[in-house]
Amino acid sequence: MAKKSRGGGGTPATVALEKAGAAFTVHAYDHDPASELSYGEEAARAMGVPPDRVFKTLVAEVDSALTVAVVPVSASLDLKALAAAAGGKRAAMADPAAAERTTGYVRGGISPLGQRKALPTVVDASAQGFDTVFVSAGKRGLEVELAPADLVSLTRAAVAGIARR
């Protein structure tokens, strides 16, 4: 049964979680547009959560096909590892406008859940080391906390070591 707290937000991501009957918690925080931190680092700090448990959603192109990578905000994306995990040869970061147009979310608020067009997804293996992880709920200042198994299942993701520390 879905649960909500400290926020709400009826985003496509939370609607998808509710529809799936997944257990989740929504966490809202005040996003500061002037912050010099990355969106994910700002979220981790604002919520008082270790950055290894907060995951950012990045959109890349693997052999010209848009692919979602979900990695801790404390790490960067290893493009070679992503390409291998997605069964491709080359990966590069996608054009931000293409990422926004395809997912239906704005940069800094792209969620791996409830995207306009479901894209192939790879979740970093480190997520499995936590009972719950945090990902964007679909807008800046809103995170959703859920079990890594639910994140993987609902996004039909592959799990692989795609983060570089």
N, C-alpha and C positions, 0 to 999 in steps of 0.2 A: 504494500500500500504506500502510495506516495505521501510524503509529508513535506511541509514547507515551514520555514521559520525565518525570522529576521529579514524580511523582504517580501518577496512575492515576485511578480514580474511577468507572468503570462507570456513568455517568449516562446518561439517555436521549439527551443530546447526543452523548456519545462513542460510544454504541452506534449512533446514526444515522450518524456519520462513518465508523465501522468498516464498517457495512453497505454504505455507498456506495463504499467503497474509497478514500476521500479521504486525502490526506497531511495529518497534523496532529500537533501536539505538545501534550501536556497540561502545564500549569505549575501547581503547587500553591504556596500561600503561607499563612502563618498569618494568618487574618482576626482582627482585633482588634475585638470588639463595642463597645469604648469609644472607638474612633477617631472623631475629629470630621470626618474626610475622607469624601467620598462613597465608595460601594463601588468605583466605577471608579477614582477617584483613589487610593484605598488600594491597589488592585491594581497600578496603574501604578508607584507608588512602591515597593511590595514587590518587584516583578519588575525594577525598574530600566529600565523601558521608557518612552519618551516618551508622554505622555497622548494625543497625536494618533493613536497606533497602537492604543490600547485603546478599544474601542467598547462603549457601554452599550446595553442592550436596554430600550426603553421601550414600554409598551402604551398606545395612545390609542384614542379612538373617533372614527372618521371617518364622519359621517352615521349615527351610532348603531351602526356595525359596528366591532368590535375590529380594530385594525391594529397591527402591530409596526413600530417605527422603530428603526433601528440607527445611532447617531451617536457621534462621538468623545466621550470623557469630558471633554475640554477644551472642549466646546461645549455649547450647549443646543439643544433641539428647536424648530424653527420650525414651529408648528402650521399656519399658513397654507400653507407650502410642502408639508407632509405631506399636507394635504387635497388640494392640487392634484395632487401626485404619485400619490395613491391614487384620483384621479378623483372626489373628493367636493367638497363646498362648505364644510363646517365640521369642525374637529377640536378635541378637548379630551382632556386626560389621562383615562385610564380609571380607574375605581375600583380601588384596589390589590387588594381581595379578588376582584373579577371577573378581574383579570389573573392572579392566582395560581391561581384555580380553573380558568380556561380553558387556561393554559399548562402547569399541573402543576408549576410551580416557585415558590419563595418569593421575595419581593422581595429584591433584592440578589443573586439567583442565577438570575434569569430568563435563559435562553439563547434565541437566535433559532432554535436547532437542536433537534430532537427534542421539540417541544412536544406536549402531549396532543392539542390540536386545532390543526392547521396554520392559521395566520392569514395574511392578506395582509401582505406585508412590504416595507418600503422601506429600502434601505441608502444612507447618505449617500455621495455621489459621491467624497468625499475618500478613501474606502477604496481606490479604484483607484490611488492614488498610492504604495502600499506593496506590497512583495513578499508580506508576510504581515501580518495584523492579529490582534488578540486579542479574543475575546468570551467571555462567561461559558460555562463548561462545564456549568452547571446547578446549581451550589451555591456558596455563599459560600466564597472561598478557593481556587477552582479556575477557571482560565482555559484556553481552548483557542486555539492559534495555528494559523492556516490561511491559505491564499491567498484574497484577496478574491473571485476568480472562483468558487472553490468555495463560499464563503459565499453568494454571489448565486445560484448554480445550485441548491444544496441547499435553500435557502429559497424558491426561485422568486421572488426579490425583484425589484422595480423598483429602479433606481439613479437618484437625483436629489439635488440640493442641498437637503437638509432640515435642515442644521445651521446654527446662528447662533453666530457667535463674538463 
